[in-house]
Amino acid sequence: MIRSNQHQIKTQKDWKKLSVKGIKEYHRYLLSIKYNDNIFSMIVEVYPEINWDELICRDTVPHHFWSFLENRRKFLDSISINFKLKLKKIGKKLPSKS
């Protein structure tokens, strides 16, 4: 099992430091077979008690990530919070998060 203390992981952002290549050196079978070489999928399953944020933990997101309205909304919400923006409601109402 991957231990966060083994790789100096203290925050969600620290997971960006790990590469598929680096993880495969120690855990080739687990990452390849069970998680299809996706580190983020692995850490979400291994640490379910943490509310993971893909936008914080990753430098890049999967190619299908932006096709989900929920992900686009979460991204825009994080921008509005970070830049202290007040969003105006215009036109069609977006579905709320469930």
VOBA-1610 file (N, C-alpha, C; in pm, whole numbers, padded with zeros to 5 digits, always signed):
BEGIN
Met+00084-00119+00000Met+00000+00000+00000Met+00088+00125+00000Ile+00040+00228-00065Ile+00113+00354-00067Ile+00087+00427+00062Arg+00193+00467+00128Arg+00179+00541+00253Arg+00219+00685+00226Ser+00135+00775+00272Ser+00163+00916+00247Ser+00294+00960+00310Asn+00327+00905+00427Asn+00451+00946+00493Asn+00575+00897+00418Gln+00557+00792+00337Gln+00666+00738+00256Gln+00710+00839+00151His+00618+00921+00105His+00644+01015-00004His+00633+01161+00039Gln+00640+01188+00168Gln+00633+01325+00221Gln+00502+01394+00181Ile+00391+01322+00191Ile+00260+01377+00157Ile+00195+01429+00284Lys+00165+01558+00286Lys+00100+01617+00403Lys-00032+01687+00367Thr-00045+01732+00243Thr-00168+01798+00199Thr-00213+01739+00066Gln-00336+01774+00025Gln-00386+01725-00103Gln-00295+01769-00218Lys-00244+01890-00211Lys-00157+01940-00319Lys-00030+01858-00334Asp+00017+01798-00225Asp+00140+01719-00228Asp+00128+01596-00318Trp+00007+01549-00342Trp-00010+01431-00428Trp+00033+01461-00571Lys+00037+01589-00609Lys+00082+01625-00744Lys+00227+01583-00768Lys+00303+01571-00660Lys+00445+01538-00671Lys+00468+01396-00722Leu+00368+01310-00704Leu+00383+01172-00745Leu+00353+01155-00892Ser+00428+01071-00956Ser+00403+01041-01097Ser+00363+00895-01110Val+00297+00865-01219Val+00261+00725-01245Val+00388+00641-01250Lys+00491+00693-01313Lys+00618+00620-01324Lys+00676+00591-01185Gly+00676+00693-01098Gly+00730+00674-00963Gly+00651+00573-00882Ile+00520+00579-00891Ile+00435+00485-00818Ile+00455+00343-00873Lys+00467+00331-01004Lys+00483+00199-01064Lys+00609+00128-01018Glu+00711+00205-00982Glu+00834+00143-00934Glu+00806+00057-00810Tyr+00711+00101-00729Tyr+00682+00031-00604Tyr+00553-00051-00610His+00459-00009-00691His+00327-00071-00688His+00273-00095-00830Arg+00355-00151-00916Arg+00321-00169-01057Arg+00187-00241-01078Tyr+00170-00353-01016Tyr+00049-00433-01038Tyr-00076-00359-00992Leu-00074-00306-00873Leu-00190-00238-00816Leu-00235-00121-00901Leu-00144-00035-00938Leu-00180+00084-01015Leu-00226+00047-01156Ser-00158-00047-01221Ser-00191-00083-01358Ser-00323-00157-01369Ile-00340-00259-01291Ile-00457-00346-01304Ile-00581-00285-01239Lys-00570-00247-01115Lys-00689-00202-01042Lys-00731-00059-01077Tyr-00636+00029-01104Tyr-00669+00171-01121Tyr-00640+00225-01260Asn-00606+00138-01353Asn-00582+00178-01492Asn-00484+00295-01502Asp-00376+00287-01423Asp-00270+00390-01420Asp-00320+00527-01378Asn-00425+00532-01299Asn-00483+00659-01255Asn-00458+00677-01105Ile-00359+00758-01072Ile-00322+00780-00931Ile-00438+00840-00854Phe-00508+00935-00913Phe-00616+01002-00842Phe-00726+00902-00801Ser-00763+00812-00891Ser-00864+00711-00858Ser-00818+00625-00741Met-00690+00596-00739Met-00636+00514-00632Met-00642+00586-00498Ile-00598+00712-00492Ile-00597+00779-00362Ile-00738+00807-00311Val-00832+00830-00402Val-00971+00852-00360Val-01026+00727-00293Glu-00991+00611-00347Glu-01039+00486-00287Glu-00965+00452-00158Val-00836+00476-00156Val-00754+00442-00039Val-00783+00534+00080Tyr-00814+00661+00051Tyr-00841+00759+00156Tyr-00983+00816+00140Pro-01087+00734+00159Pro-01224+00781+00137Pro-01271+00885+00239Glu-01202+00895+00352Glu-01243+00990+00455Glu-01211+01135+00416Ile-01134+01153+00311Ile-01098+01286+00265Ile-01187+01326+00149Asn-01235+01449+00152Asn-01315+01502+00043Asn-01219+01557-00063Trp-01183+01474-00161Trp-01082+01508-00260Trp-01133+01609-00360Asp-01048+01700-00398Asp-01080+01801-00497Asp-00983+01783-00613Glu-01033+01735-00726Glu-00948+01707-00841Glu-00873+01831-00889Leu-00932+01945-00873Leu-00868+02067-00921Leu-00749+02108-00835Ile-00748+02067-00711Ile-00636+02097-00622Ile-00528+01990-00633Cys-00569+01867-00645Cys-00477+01753-00637Cys-00408+01717-00767Arg-00452+01773-00875Arg-00398+01731-01004Arg-00347+01850-01085Asp-00246+01825-01163Asp-00200+01926-01258Asp-00284+01920-01385Thr-00328+01800-01419Thr-00416+01782-01535Thr-00532+01693-01492Val-00641+01705-01561Val-00759+01623-01532Val-00783+01530-01650Pro-00857+01421-01628Pro-00885+01329-01739Pro-00957+01400-01853His-00941+01350-01974His-00997+01416-02091His-01149+01431-02082His-01217+01344-02013His-01364+01351-02001His-01411+01440-01886Phe-01320+01490-01806Phe-01353+01566-01686Phe-01445+01685-01715Trp-01414+01763-01817Trp-01489+01885-01846Trp-01623+01858-01913Ser-01650+01736-01953Ser-01780+01706-02016Ser-01893+01700-01913Phe-01859+01697-01785Phe-01961+01693-01680Phe-01988+01834-01627Leu-02113+01873-01632Leu-02155+02005-01586Leu-02111+02029-01441Glu-02123+01929-01359Glu-02086+01941-01218Glu-01940+01985-01202Asn-01850+01930-01284Asn-01708+01966-01277Asn-01684+02109-01325Arg-01752+02149-01430Arg-01737+02286-01480Arg-01789+02385-01376Arg-01901+02351-01314Arg-01958+02440-01213Arg-01866+02451-01091Lys-01813+02338-01047Lys-01723+02338-00932Lys-01600+02425-00960Phe-01549+02417-01082Phe-01434+02498-01121Phe-01467+02647-01117Leu-01580+02684-01178Leu-01619+02825-01179Leu-01651+02875-01038Asp-01711+02791-00955Asp-01737+02829-00816Asp-01606+02855-00742Ser-01506+02772-00767Ser-01377+02791-00699Ser-01310+02921-00745Ile-01323+02953-00872Ile-01269+03080-00922Ile-01339+03198-00856Ser-01471+03189-00847Ser-01545+03302-00787Ser-01508+03320-00640Ile-01482+03211-00570Ile-01441+03219-00429Ile-01300+03276-00419Asn-01208+03224-00499Asn-01067+03267-00493Asn-01051+03415-00529Phe-01131+03462-00622Phe-01119+03601-00666Phe-01228+03691-00609Lys-01303+03636-00515Lys-01410+03711-00446Lys-01505+03777-00546Leu-01549+03698-00642Leu-01642+03747-00743Leu-01785+03720-00702Lys-01873+03808-00740Lys-02016+03784-00717Lys-02076+03751-00852Leu-02125+03630-00865Leu-02181+03586-00992Leu-02326+03630-01004Lys-02358+03685-01118Lys-02495+03723-01147Lys-02568+03606-01207Lys-02691+03588-01166Lys-02771+03483-01227Lys-02829+03537-01357Ile-02790+03471-01466Ile-02834+03516-01597Ile-02901+03399-01669Gly-03015+03426-01726Gly-03081+03326-01809Gly-03119+03199-01736Lys-03094+03088-01802Lys-03132+02956-01752Lys-03059+02922-01624Lys-03133+02874-01527Lys-03074+02836-01398Lys-03002+02701-01412Leu-02878+02694-01362Leu-02804+02569-01363Leu-02857+02479-01253Pro-02855+02349-01276Pro-02898+02257-01170Pro-02806+02269-01049Ser-02863+02262-00931Ser-02783+02273-00810Ser-02709+02142-00784Lys-02604+02152-00703Lys-02528+02033-00666Lys-02615+01945-00578Ser-02599+01814-00595Ser-02676+01720-00512Ser-02586+01649-00417
//
